Amino acid sequence: GENVEQHPSTLSVQEGDSAVIKCTYSDSASNYFPWYKQELGKRPQLIIDIRSNVGEKKDQRIAVTLNKTAKHFSLHITETQPEDSAVYFCAASSGLTGGFKTIFGAGTRLFVKA
Amino acid sequence: ETGVTQSPTHLIKTRGQQVTLRCSSQSGHNTVSWYQQALGQGPQFIFQYYREEENGRGNFPPRFSGLQFPNYSSELNVNALELDDSALYLCASTFLPGQGAHGYTFGSGTRLTVV
């Protein structure tokens, strides 16, 4: 079945450094790739997304890249801040408009040390 | 109320019992997906409802069932509860089909404990 693998499971960086989280997906029909941030005890919140016809997207300190051929996509956070500490989930969606089935990775716990 | 709301927030049930969880979708959204999130893990897709019909299902047994109502709210029903069903159940809404994919808006979840 469909699968999304996410690495690393835990990531610790110094404030101001960059953080990179990588994901791979198995379903070649996937066409939409969102990223969610979940703070402790809170709901997941969409932070950025990318569609299959785009290779890169940036929003301030956050950027995502997509390699459809290799079925890889990554999240890049620059100039990390303590408030970036949270669990980050990648996801892959397939279907007519990407909403049919969204499969999540297992998550990356990011610690940003002040 | 424009966000996704779930009820109840916490629930304790006994093994073998049945449970119903409820979700009101965000205003303007017509699609609801349900996820099970065990502690320290990613959300696992249970199923999605669109136009009051199941629109995709993950690897969950038939004792997990659902409904969507004309106002796009939804219920998740779990029969014959097992200890492993203890988890956070998340409801997420979005709009389909739209002009492209849209991310989910999640509710705060229902924490189910089966004893």
Contacts between the chains, C-beta under 8 A, distances in Angstrom:
chain1	res1	chain2	res2	distance
A	1	B	59	6.7
A	6	B	42	7.6
A	31	B	101	6.9
A	32	B	100	7.8
A	32	B	101	3.4
A	34	B	101	8.0
A	34	B	103	4.4
A	34	B	104	7.5
A	36	B	103	7.8
A	36	B	104	7.9
A	36	B	106	7.9
A	42	B	108	7.5
A	43	B	90	7.0
A	43	B	106	4.2
A	43	B	107	6.4
A	43	B	108	5.1
A	43	B	109	6.4
A	44	B	43	7.0
A	44	B	90	7.3
A	44	B	104	7.8
A	44	B	106	5.0
A	45	B	106	7.2
A	46	B	103	3.8
A	46	B	104	6.7
A	46	B	105	7.6
A	49	B	101	7.3
A	49	B	103	5.3
A	51	B	100	6.4
A	51	B	101	6.1
A	89	B	42	5.4
A	89	B	43	7.2
A	93	B	101	6.0
A	95	B	56	7.3
A	96	B	96	7.8
A	96	B	97	5.9
A	97	B	96	5.8
A	97	B	97	4.7
A	97	B	98	5.7
A	97	B	99	7.9
A	97	B	100	6.1
A	97	B	101	5.2
A	97	B	102	7.7
A	98	B	100	7.2
A	98	B	101	2.6
A	98	B	102	7.5
A	99	B	31	6.0
A	99	B	48	7.5
A	99	B	50	7.9
A	99	B	94	5.4
A	99	B	96	4.7
A	99	B	97	7.8
A	99	B	101	6.1
A	99	B	102	6.6
A	100	B	48	7.0
A	100	B	55	6.5
A	100	B	56	5.1
A	101	B	45	6.1
A	101	B	48	6.7
A	101	B	56	4.3
A	101	B	58	7.4
A	102	B	33	6.8
A	102	B	45	6.6
A	102	B	104	6.9
A	103	B	45	6.0
A	104	B	35	7.6
A	104	B	42	4.1
A	104	B	43	4.8
A	104	B	44	7.5
A	104	B	45	7.6
A	105	B	42	5.5
A	106	B	41	6.0
A	106	B	42	4.6
A	107	B	40	7.9
A	107	B	41	7.0
A	107	B	42	4.9
